[in-house]
Amino acid sequence: MLQKRQPISVTLAAAERVKALLAQRDAPTLGMRIGVKARGCSGMSYTLDYADAREPADEMVEAHGVTLFIDPKATMYIFGTEMDFVSDTLSSGFVFRNPNEKGRCGCGESFHV
């Protein structure tokens, strides 16, 4: 039987950050929902929200003890993406390494495919 390929991979650093965010939340939460939204200089940006319930068409990814739900409208834009969390002396945040991107805006906040 063929194994279904996950739409997104998650590094250990990203999973640990998601766990920390979920632990800080007062409400029970199933995981995080990843999506894309039309905005920014290049056209689209990634979104992350708490997922209190699984929507019927969500893709579900489990990695390193966390559950991520992929908004069905985002799947075609992020398939093959690696989600990481990077922290340095000036900033920290989630980084999406997306092989489908054709370009990014100068500030790095948005992308296009």
Beta strands, then each sheet from edge to edge (+ up, - down):
strand 1: 8-10
strand 2: 31-38
strand 3: 44-51
strand 4: 59-63
strand 5: 66-70
strand 6: 81-87
strand 7: 92-97
strand 8: 103-104
strand 9: 111-112
sheet 1: 1+ 6+ 7-
sheet 2: 3+ 2- 5- 4+
sheet 3: 8+ 9-
end
